[in-house]
Amino acid sequence: MTGDSAADGAASAAFDPIGFLEAAVQHPSHEDVGPMREYLCETLEAHGVEPRVDDAGNVLASRGQPSGDAETHVVLNTHIDTVSPHVPFERDADGPEADGGDVIRGRGSCDAKGPLAALLAAFFAVEPTDGRVTLAITPDEEVLSTGAYALVSGDDAPTRDADAMIVGEPTDLDVCTAAKGRFQGTIHLSGANAHAAEPDTGINAVAALEDALAAIRTFGERDDAPPTHPQLGAATLTPTVVEGGEATNQVPADCALTVDRRSVPPETADEFHEALTAHLRAAVPDDVGLEFRFTDRPTPFLEAWDTDPDAAVVRTLADAAGGDVRPFTAATEASYFAADAPTVVFGPGVLADDEGAVAHAPREYVQVAAVREAAQALEETLAALVA
C-alpha cells in the first residue's frame, strides 16, 4: 500500500466532493461494482494516492506514518455497492426535499456514495504528521459483506491496529454509536403424516406451530434474556415466513417458520441459537422433532455492536458536526469493525424522511449542503485525531 509519503502533498490538491458524487451516482453498481471501483481508484490516483485492490475487492489507501509507527490510526470505511434497481442521476437546484435547496437524486446518492464523497474529501484534505488515516472501501455491504469480513480476517487487516473507525452511512449528520444485529434462521418442526380423517394416527407439525409461536412471544421474558440496552432498547424476535403441509386432506409432517432476530449487545449469534433452541424445545410437544438452523451464508451475521459515547472519536466528530449522538437504525458493516476499535457511523443523507423511505427507494436523494457539511466535520475530526 503506497501513498504514505511523497504523495501526501499531491493528495491535498483540490477535490470537489459534489463533482465526484455526481459522477459516482451515474456509475451503476447494483450488479457490478467494477466500473465504480475503477472510478474510485482513478480518483485516488489523480490526487496522488496509489490505491490497492485486495483479493476480496476492497479498495485500500493510506496517508501519513507507516503502519506500526503512527501514534493514532483512523480507518474510514463505506461501501460502493447499491441495491437494485438502478435509479438515474438527477441534480435539482430547487429540490423540495431540501426546502428549495440543492439536491442530488439517484441510486447511491445517500447510500452510500454521498458519505463516500465526504470521506474522500476529508481523506485528501488532512495532512497526517504523527498519525495515519486509511481508506477501506468495501464492495458488497448490501449482500454478504465478504469484503468487510476479509478486511478484519486477514493477517494484515488494516483494522487490527486502528484507534478509531468511521463508517459512512446516511445518518443526517448525527454520530451513531450502536446498532442492533440481525440474525435469520428457520425453525423446522417434524411429525408424521396421516389421513386427515384419522388425525390421531399422525403427528401434526403445523399444529405444533402454535406452541412455537407462543414460545417466540415469550422469548424476551426468560430469565437469561439480554437486558434492555441503554441505547438500543430491547431485542426483538419476529416470525416472518411459514411453510407447511402438502395436501389438504393429510396430517402435515413438516412445518418451517423463518424468524428475524434484531439483537442487542452482548448477545452473539451462537448465544441466540442456543437460547432459542432450548426455549422452543421446552414449549413444543416431545413427539415433535425440532431443529433451528441459521440461514446459510459465507460470512458471519452482522451482530449488535456499541461504542462508548464518551470515546474520543465520538466527542470530536459530534462537536464538529453539531448533530446528535444516537443509535443507527439499520445493520451495517460497523458490526465487524467494532471489536477492533471504537466505531461510529456517520454521513450525510437520511434513511427516511417525513415523506417515507429515501435509502433503497426510487426517491433516493442527498442534500448537497449536507455532503459539504459532512466533509467539513470529517476533516476537522481527522485533523484533531491524526494531524
N, C-alpha and C positions, 0 to 999 in steps of 0.2 A: 504494500500500500504506500503510495507516494503522495506528494503534495504537502509535506510537513515542514519544508524549509524554504528554499529559494522561491518556490511557487507562491508562498504566502503573500508576497507583495502584490502579485498579479491577481490573487483571489479577491482583493479589496476593490477591484475595478467595479465600475457602476453596474449594478444588477437591478433590473426592473421586475419586481415580483408580479406585477399585473400583466406585463407583456408575456412573461413566462407562463402565467396561468392561462391566458387566452389561448396560447399555442397548445398547452397541455390538455385543455378540455377538448381541443379539436383532434387529439390523438385517441381514438377509441382504444380502451384497454379492458374491455369486459370479457373478451375471448382470448386475446393475445396481447400480453404486456410488452412484447418485443419492441415495437416502434416507440412506445412511451419510454421504455428503459433506455433505448438508444438516444432519444431526445434529452433525457436527463443526463446521460453521460457526456453528450456533446456540450451541454450547458456547463457542466463542471469543467471540462477541458477548456472551454472558451474563457473561463475565469481562472485559469492557471492551476487547477487542481486535477490531478490524474486519478480517475476512479478505478476501482477494481470490481469486477462482477464475479462472485463466488459460484461454486457448483450448484447452489440452490437458487441462483438467480438474484441474489441480493446485490444492491449497488452500495459499495463501501468507499468512503473517502475520509481523510483526516487532515486536520491542520494543527499546528503547534508542536509541542515536545513529543519525542518518540514515546511509544508505549512503554510504560515502566518508569519513565523519567518525569512524567507530568505530576505536578502536585495535586491537580484536580482534573478529572476526566469526565466530560459531559457527552453523552450519546444522544443524538437527535434521530428519531425514528418516525416514519409513517409508511404508507403503502401506496403503490401506483396502480393497483388493480381496482376495477369498479364492477358494480353489479350490472346485469343485463336488464333491459336493452339499452343500447347507447342513446343518449339524448343530445341532439345537436347543440353546438355552441351558439350563444347569443349574448350580446352586450347591450344593455339598456341604460342610458344615462339618466333616465327618468323613471326608475323602477318603482312600482308601488310597494314592493317588498321592503324597500328602504325609505319609505315616505318621500319618494321623489328623488332619491339618491341613485348613485351609480351601482349597478349590479351586473354580475356575470352569471349567466344561466348555462346549464348543460350538465351532462353526467360527469361526476367527479369534481364539479366546481367547489362543493363544500366537503365531499367525502371521497378522497382526501387530498385533492390537488391544490385546493386553497391553502390548507395547512402546510402542504409541501412547499408551496411558493414562499410562505412566511418563514419556514425553517431554512430554506436556501438563502433567503435574504440575510438572515442573522448569521448563518454559517460563513457567508462570504464577507460580511461586514466586520466580524470580530477579528482581532489581532492577538491570538494567544501568546503569552510570554512564558510563564511558568506552567501553564496548563495545556490541555489538549481537548479538542472537540472532534467528534466522529459523527459522520452522517451514515446512517444504516437504513436503507430503504428496501422494503420487502415487496415481493411480487404477488402474493395471493392471500392477503388477510381476509378477504371476503369468503374464502372457501375453506382451506385446510391449514393455513398458516405454516406451510412447510418451510418457507423462508425464515420466518421468525424462530421456528424451532431449531433450524440449523444454526442460526445466529448464536443461540445460547448453548448449543450442544457441542460445537466444535472445540478442538483443543486450543485454537486461537480465537475463541469467542471474544468479540470486541466489548461485550457487556461485562466480561469477567472482572475487569478492574475499574469499571465505571463507578463514579461517585454520585452520579445523578443521571436519570433517563427522562427525556421529554418526548412524549408520543403525540404526534399531530393528529387530531381528530376535531370535528366541529363541536366546540363547547361554548360558543358565544362569548369567547374571551374569558370564561371562568377557568379556574385551575381545579382540575378534578383529581382527587387523591384516593379514590376507591371505586371499585365496580364489582358487581355480582359476577359469579362464574356461571357457566351454562353447561350442564350435562344432559345427555339424551340417551335414553335406553328403552328397552321393551320388556315388559313383564309377560312371560309365557306361562299360561295355565294349561294343564293337560289332564284329560279324563278318559272316558271310554264311550265309544259310540253305542247307541242302542236305538230301537224303534221308538218314535215319539209316543206310540200307543202304550208302550211299557217303559216309561221313563225311569222307574226304579231299578231297571236292569242295567242301566248305564251310569256314567259319572259325568255330569253336565258341567263342562268347563266354562260356558257362558254364564251359567247361574252363579259360579264361583266368583265371577267378576264383581258381583255385588259386594262380597266381603273384601275384595281387593280395593275397590273404590272407597269403601268405608275406612280401610287402613290408610289410604292416601290422605283422606281428610284429617286423620288424627296423627299423621306422621310428625307434624311440628309440635305436638303436645307431649311426646315421650320424654322421659326423664333425662336422656342423654342428647336431646336436641340441641343444636348450636344456639347460643343466646342471641337475642336481637342485637344487631351490630349498631354501634353509635352513629355511623354514617349511612349505612345501607338499609337498616331496618331488618325485617325478618326474611329468612329464606322462604322460597315458595316451591311447591311441587304441583304440577298441573297435568292432568290426563289430557292427551291431545288427539290420538288416533286409536281406534279399536277395530279389530278384525276377528271374526269367529264364525264357525258353522259352515256347513257345506250344502245341506239340504233342509228344506222347511219341515220335513217330517222325520227328522233324525236328531237324536240327542247329540249335541256337538262335543267332540273330544278335544278340541283345541280352541284357544282364545288368546289373543295377543293385544296388549294395551301398551301404547307408547306414552312415555311421560317426559315432561320437561322440568328440569330442576334448575332453579336460579339460586345458587349457593351464596353464602356469606362466609368470611373468614371466621374460624380457621378450618372449616370443613374442606376436605380433599375429596377427589373422585373416589378413591378407594374406601374412605370412611363412609361416604354416602352409599356406595354399593353395598357394603356390609350391613349398614344400619337398615336400609330399605328392605333388603332380603330377609333379615331377621324379623322386622315388623310385619311384613307380609306373611311370612311363614306362620307367625303366631295367630294370624287372622283367618287365613284360608283353611278350609277343611283338610284334614290329614290325608284323605284319599285323593286329593287333587295335587298333581305334580306342579311344582313351581320353580321357575328359573328367571332371574333378572339378568339381562345382558345389555351392556352398553352398545350403542351403535358403532359399528366398525369404522375406524378412521386411522390414518397412518401417523397422526400426531396427537399429543395429549389434548384433552379438552381444555378450554380456557377457564381456569379456576378463578375463584374470587381472590381479590388482592386488595391491599390497602397500604397507604403510606402515612407516616406521622404528619399531621397538618402543620407541625412546627419545624419540619425539615427545612434546611436552608433553601433548597430549590423551590419549595412551595412558597415560602415567605417572599423570596426575591421575585419570583415570577408574578405572584399575586399583587405585590406592591407596584410592579412595573405595568401590569395590565389593568389594574383597577377593578377587576371582576371579583366574583365570589369564590370561595373555596368550598367545593361540594363534591358529591359522588358523580360519576359518569353513569348514564342510564343504559348503556349498551356494553356488550362484551367486546374487548379489544385485545390486541397482542401485548398490551401492557401486562397482561397476566403472566406472560413468560419472562418478562424483564424484572418484575418487582422483587423477585427473590435475590437478584444480584445487586440492586441499588435502589435508593429512594426514587420512585417513579411517579410522574404526573402525566395527565392527559390534558392537552391544551390546543386551541386553534380557533380560527375564525369560522363563522357559519354555525348553523343550528341543525339538529336532527329533525326538529319540527317547530312550526310557529303557530300563530293563532288560527291560521287557515288550514292547518293539517300537516301531513308529512312533507319534509323537504329532502333529506338524505334518502337515497334509494327510490325517490319518487320522480314522476315526469316533470315536476315543477322545481327540481333541484336548482339552487342558486346560492351565491355568496355575495355579500356586500363588499364592494371594492375598498371602502374605508376600513372595514373590519380586517381585511387582509393586511393593509398597511399598518394598522394599529397592532396586529399580532406580530408582524415583523419587527416593529419598533420595540415591543415588550420583550421579545425573544433576544433581540440584540442587546438590550440593557441587561438582561439576565445573564447572558453569556459573558458580557463584559465584566460583570460583578463576580462571576464564578471562575473564569479561566484566564482573563486578561490581566 
